[in-house]
Amino acid sequence: MGDERLDAIVRRVEILEAEVRRWRRAATALVLAGAAMATIGATIPRGRIVEARKFVLSDAAGRVRAELGPSDNEKSIALRFKDEAGSPRLTLGVEDESSLLVLSDKTGRPRPRRAGSRARRRATHDAAGRPWRHRVEGAIARRRSWRAGRRARRG
């Protein structure tokens, strides 16, 4: 009788151990599935549109180096590049439906010439320091008509 009871207890222990192994496998699979879902959820892009009133690019020291957004008076929108002191050095934008390009010196005052490999001295500001603004479409049209006239003269 003692052997039968001992055999019954051993079978029950084996059944319980098998059940514990199944529960451990199920718990491990559940934890891995949860980690996979969290990882996949973190890598899925949320959307392709980023909306903001203004974008600001700062360097490692926290200084603002570039801005993209409207001006304080909301009449123009521009991309402004700034130097280490925070003075605007290059501004490219649109104001009153006209294009705007301003090159500035270290003090933030507009520079009276344009830079480049073959740059000619050409004033970009009037006597009061206000930038000249030309419509891009007008400039392109003038350039095309000049080229057409030049070709016609060449014959």
Phi and psi in degrees as GROMACS dihedral restraints (atoms count N, CA, C in turn):
[ dihedral_restraints ]
;  ai    aj    ak    al  type     phi  dphi    fc
    3     4     5     6     1   -67.3    20    10
    4     5     6     7     1   -34.4    20    10
    6     7     8     9     1   -70.4    20    10
    7     8     9    10     1   -36.6    20    10
    9    10    11    12     1   -66.4    20    10
   10    11    12    13     1   -42.1    20    10
   12    13    14    15     1   -65.6    20    10
   13    14    15    16     1   -40.8    20    10
   15    16    17    18     1   -64.2    20    10
   16    17    18    19     1   -41.4    20    10
   18    19    20    21     1   -63.8    20    10
   19    20    21    22     1   -39.3    20    10
   21    22    23    24     1   -65.6    20    10
   22    23    24    25     1   -41.3    20    10
   24    25    26    27     1   -67.0    20    10
   25    26    27    28     1   -41.4    20    10
   27    28    29    30     1   -62.9    20    10
   28    29    30    31     1   -42.7    20    10
   30    31    32    33     1   -62.7    20    10
   31    32    33    34     1   -42.8    20    10
   33    34    35    36     1   -63.5    20    10
   34    35    36    37     1   -41.1    20    10
   36    37    38    39     1   -64.2    20    10
   37    38    39    40     1   -42.0    20    10
   39    40    41    42     1   -62.9    20    10
   40    41    42    43     1   -41.4    20    10
   42    43    44    45     1   -63.9    20    10
   43    44    45    46     1   -44.2    20    10
   45    46    47    48     1   -64.5    20    10
   46    47    48    49     1   -39.6    20    10
   48    49    50    51     1   -64.8    20    10
   49    50    51    52     1   -39.9    20    10
   51    52    53    54     1   -63.8    20    10
   52    53    54    55     1   -40.3    20    10
   54    55    56    57     1   -65.4    20    10
   55    56    57    58     1   -41.0    20    10
   57    58    59    60     1   -62.3    20    10
   58    59    60    61     1   -41.6    20    10
   60    61    62    63     1   -61.3    20    10
   61    62    63    64     1   -42.6    20    10
   63    64    65    66     1   -61.2    20    10
   64    65    66    67     1   -44.6    20    10
   66    67    68    69     1   -64.7    20    10
   67    68    69    70     1   -38.9    20    10
   69    70    71    72     1   -62.8    20    10
   70    71    72    73     1   -44.3    20    10
   72    73    74    75     1   -62.3    20    10
   73    74    75    76     1   -42.7    20    10
   75    76    77    78     1   -63.4    20    10
   76    77    78    79     1   -42.5    20    10
   78    79    80    81     1   -65.6    20    10
   79    80    81    82     1   -40.1    20    10
   81    82    83    84     1   -63.8    20    10
   82    83    84    85     1   -44.3    20    10
   84    85    86    87     1   -62.9    20    10
   85    86    87    88     1   -39.4    20    10
   87    88    89    90     1   -65.1    20    10
   88    89    90    91     1   -43.0    20    10
   90    91    92    93     1   -63.7    20    10
   91    92    93    94     1   -44.7    20    10
   93    94    95    96     1   -64.1    20    10
   94    95    96    97     1   -39.3    20    10
   96    97    98    99     1   -64.2    20    10
   97    98    99   100     1   -41.0    20    10
   99   100   101   102     1   -64.0    20    10
  100   101   102   103     1   -41.5    20    10
  102   103   104   105     1   -65.6    20    10
  103   104   105   106     1   -39.6    20    10
  105   106   107   108     1   -64.9    20    10
  106   107   108   109     1   -42.0    20    10
  108   109   110   111     1   -64.3    20    10
  109   110   111   112     1   -40.0    20    10
  111   112   113   114     1   -65.2    20    10
  112   113   114   115     1   -40.3    20    10
  114   115   116   117     1   -67.4    20    10
  115   116   117   118     1   -44.8    20    10
  117   118   119   120     1   -64.5    20    10
  118   119   120   121     1   -40.9    20    10
  120   121   122   123     1   -63.9    20    10
  121   122   123   124     1   -31.6    20    10
  123   124   125   126     1   -76.5    20    10
  124   125   126   127     1   -25.3    20    10
  126   127   128   129     1   -96.6    20    10
  127   128   129   130     1    -8.4    20    10
  129   130   131   132     1   -75.6    20    10
  130   131   132   133     1   125.6    20    10
  132   133   134   135     1   -66.2    20    10
  133   134   135   136     1   138.1    20    10
  135   136   137   138     1   -80.3    20    10
  136   137   138   139     1   -29.9    20    10
  138   139   140   141     1  -179.5    20    10
  139   140   141   142     1   166.7    20    10
  141   142   143   144     1  -101.6    20    10
  142   143   144   145     1    -3.1    20    10
  144   145   146   147     1  -110.3    20    10
  145   146   147   148     1   128.6    20    10
  147   148   149   150     1  -115.8    20    10
  148   149   150   151     1   123.0    20    10
  150   151   152   153     1  -116.5    20    10
  151   152   153   154     1   135.0    20    10
  153   154   155   156     1  -159.1    20    10
  154   155   156   157     1   158.4    20    10
  156   157   158   159     1   -77.3    20    10
  157   158   159   160     1   -34.0    20    10
  159   160   161   162     1  -154.0    20    10
  160   161   162   163     1   141.7    20    10
  162   163   164   165     1  -110.5    20    10
  163   164   165   166     1   131.9    20    10
  165   166   167   168     1  -125.4    20    10
  166   167   168   169     1   130.3    20    10
  168   169   170   171     1  -109.9    20    10
  169   170   171   172     1   123.0    20    10
  171   172   173   174     1  -114.6    20    10
  172   173   174   175     1   152.6    20    10
  174   175   176   177     1   -87.4    20    10
  175   176   177   178     1  -174.8    20    10
  177   178   179   180     1   -63.7    20    10
  178   179   180   181     1   -27.5    20    10
  180   181   182   183     1   -84.6    20    10
  181   182   183   184     1    -3.5    20    10
  183   184   185   186     1    91.2    20    10
  184   185   186   187     1     4.6    20    10
  186   187   188   189     1   -80.2    20    10
  187   188   189   190     1   140.5    20    10
  189   190   191   192     1   -73.4    20    10
  190   191   192   193     1   123.0    20    10
  192   193   194   195     1  -109.3    20    10
  193   194   195   196     1   -24.0    20    10
  195   196   197   198     1  -153.9    20    10
  196   197   198   199     1   149.4    20    10
  198   199   200   201     1  -137.9    20    10
  199   200   201   202     1   143.9    20    10
  201   202   203   204     1  -130.6    20    10
  202   203   204   205     1   117.1    20    10
  204   205   206   207     1   165.6    20    10
  205   206   207   208     1  -177.5    20    10
  207   208   209   210     1   -74.0    20    10
  208   209   210   211     1   158.2    20    10
  210   211   212   213     1   -76.6    20    10
  211   212   213   214     1   176.6    20    10
  213   214   215   216     1   -64.8    20    10
  214   215   216   217     1   -33.2    20    10
  216   217   218   219     1   -89.0    20    10
  217   218   219   220     1     2.9    20    10
  219   220   221   222     1    62.8    20    10
  220   221   222   223     1    16.5    20    10
  222   223   224   225     1   -95.2    20    10
  223   224   225   226     1   -14.7    20    10
  225   226   227   228     1  -138.9    20    10
  226   227   228   229     1   157.9    20    10
  228   229   230   231     1  -128.7    20    10
  229   230   231   232     1   135.6    20    10
  231   232   233   234     1  -153.4    20    10
  232   233   234   235     1   160.4    20    10
  234   235   236   237     1  -104.7    20    10
  235   236   237   238     1   116.7    20    10
  237   238   239   240     1  -115.7    20    10
  238   239   240   241     1   124.5    20    10
  240   241   242   243     1  -101.8    20    10
  241   242   243   244     1   133.7    20    10
  243   244   245   246     1  -120.0    20    10
  244   245   246   247     1   154.4    20    10
  246   247   248   249     1   -87.2    20    10
  247   248   249   250     1  -172.9    20    10
  249   250   251   252     1   -63.9    20    10
  250   251   252   253     1   -27.9    20    10
  252   253   254   255     1   -81.8    20    10
  253   254   255   256     1    -9.3    20    10
  255   256   257   258     1    93.9    20    10
  256   257   258   259     1     3.7    20    10
  258   259   260   261     1   -80.0    20    10
  259   260   261   262     1   136.4    20    10
  261   262   263   264     1   -67.8    20    10
  262   263   264   265     1   127.5    20    10
  264   265   266   267     1  -106.0    20    10
  265   266   267   268     1   -33.4    20    10
  267   268   269   270     1  -140.3    20    10
  268   269   270   271     1   127.5    20    10
  270   271   272   273     1  -127.2    20    10
  271   272   273   274     1   128.1    20    10
  273   274   275   276     1  -131.0    20    10
  274   275   276   277     1   121.0    20    10
  276   277   278   279     1  -169.4    20    10
  277   278   279   280     1  -162.8    20    10
  279   280   281   282     1  -131.0    20    10
  280   281   282   283     1   133.1    20    10
  282   283   284   285     1  -141.4    20    10
  283   284   285   286     1   127.9    20    10
  285   286   287   288     1    51.5    20    10
  286   287   288   289     1    46.0    20    10
  288   289   290   291     1    60.2    20    10
  289   290   291   292     1    22.4    20    10
  291   292   293   294     1  -122.1    20    10
  292   293   294   295     1   149.9    20    10
  294   295   296   297     1   -77.5    20    10
  295   296   297   298     1   156.0    20    10
  297   298   299   300     1  -140.5    20    10
  298   299   300   301     1   127.1    20    10
  300   301   302   303     1  -136.4    20    10
  301   302   303   304     1   117.9    20    10
  303   304   305   306     1  -127.0    20    10
  304   305   306   307     1   123.1    20    10
  306   307   308   309     1  -104.5    20    10
  307   308   309   310     1   128.4    20    10
  309   310   311   312     1  -120.4    20    10
  310   311   312   313     1   156.0    20    10
  312   313   314   315     1   -87.1    20    10
  313   314   315   316     1  -170.5    20    10
  315   316   317   318     1   -62.9    20    10
  316   317   318   319     1   -27.7    20    10
  318   319   320   321     1   -84.2    20    10
  319   320   321   322     1    -8.3    20    10
  321   322   323   324     1    95.8    20    10
  322   323   324   325     1    -1.3    20    10
  324   325   326   327     1   -80.8    20    10
  325   326   327   328     1   144.8    20    10
  327   328   329   330     1   -61.6    20    10
  328   329   330   331     1   141.1    20    10
  330   331   332   333     1   -86.3    20    10
  331   332   333   334     1   141.8    20    10
  333   334   335   336     1   -86.5    20    10
  334   335   336   337     1    11.0    20    10
  336   337   338   339     1  -145.4    20    10
  337   338   339   340     1   164.3    20    10
  339   340   341   342     1  -102.8    20    10
  340   341   342   343     1   151.8    20    10
  342   343   344   345     1  -102.9    20    10
  343   344   345   346     1   156.9    20    10
  345   346   347   348     1   159.2    20    10
  346   347   348   349     1   176.6    20    10
  348   349   350   351     1   -70.2    20    10
  349   350   351   352     1   -37.6    20    10
  351   352   353   354     1  -119.1    20    10
  352   353   354   355     1    38.2    20    10
  354   355   356   357     1   -70.1    20    10
  355   356   357   358     1   132.0    20    10
  357   358   359   360     1   -94.9    20    10
  358   359   360   361     1   154.9    20    10
  360   361   362   363     1   -72.3    20    10
  361   362   363   364     1   111.1    20    10
  363   364   365   366     1  -134.8    20    10
  364   365   366   367     1   124.6    20    10
  366   367   368   369     1   -69.2    20    10
  367   368   369   370     1   134.4    20    10
  369   370   371   372     1  -111.0    20    10
  370   371   372   373     1     1.0    20    10
  372   373   374   375     1  -136.2    20    10
  373   374   375   376     1   153.5    20    10
  375   376   377   378     1   -82.5    20    10
  376   377   378   379     1  -176.1    20    10
  378   379   380   381     1   -63.3    20    10
  379   380   381   382     1   -28.6    20    10
  381   382   383   384     1   -83.0    20    10
  382   383   384   385     1    -2.6    20    10
  384   385   386   387     1    89.7    20    10
  385   386   387   388     1     4.1    20    10
  387   388   389   390     1   -81.9    20    10
  388   389   390   391     1   137.5    20    10
  390   391   392   393     1   -70.9    20    10
  391   392   393   394     1   141.4    20    10
  393   394   395   396     1   -73.7    20    10
  394   395   396   397     1   137.8    20    10
  396   397   398   399     1  -120.5    20    10
  397   398   399   400     1   126.0    20    10
  399   400   401   402     1  -119.7    20    10
  400   401   402   403     1   138.8    20    10
  402   403   404   405     1   -70.3    20    10
  403   404   405   406     1   135.2    20    10
  405   406   407   408     1   -62.0    20    10
  406   407   408   409     1   -42.3    20    10
  408   409   410   411     1   -62.0    20    10
  409   410   411   412     1   -40.9    20    10
  411   412   413   414     1   -65.0    20    10
  412   413   414   415     1   -40.6    20    10
  414   415   416   417     1   -65.3    20    10
  415   416   417   418     1   -40.4    20    10
  417   418   419   420     1   -66.3    20    10
  418   419   420   421     1   -42.4    20    10
  420   421   422   423     1   -63.7    20    10
  421   422   423   424     1   -41.8    20    10
  423   424   425   426     1   -63.2    20    10
  424   425   426   427     1   -40.6    20    10
  426   427   428   429     1   -64.5    20    10
  427   428   429   430     1   -42.4    20    10
  429   430   431   432     1   -64.8    20    10
  430   431   432   433     1   -42.5    20    10
  432   433   434   435     1   -67.9    20    10
  433   434   435   436     1   -34.4    20    10
  435   436   437   438     1   -64.9    20    10
  436   437   438   439     1   -43.6    20    10
  438   439   440   441     1   -64.8    20    10
  439   440   441   442     1   -40.8    20    10
  441   442   443   444     1   -63.7    20    10
  442   443   444   445     1   -41.6    20    10
  444   445   446   447     1   -66.2    20    10
  445   446   447   448     1   -37.8    20    10
  447   448   449   450     1   -64.7    20    10
  448   449   450   451     1   -42.9    20    10
  450   451   452   453     1   -64.0    20    10
  451   452   453   454     1   -38.9    20    10
  453   454   455   456     1   -66.6    20    10
  454   455   456   457     1   -36.3    20    10
  456   457   458   459     1   -69.7    20    10
  457   458   459   460     1   -33.3    20    10
  459   460   461   462     1   -70.0    20    10
  460   461   462   463     1   -27.8    20    10
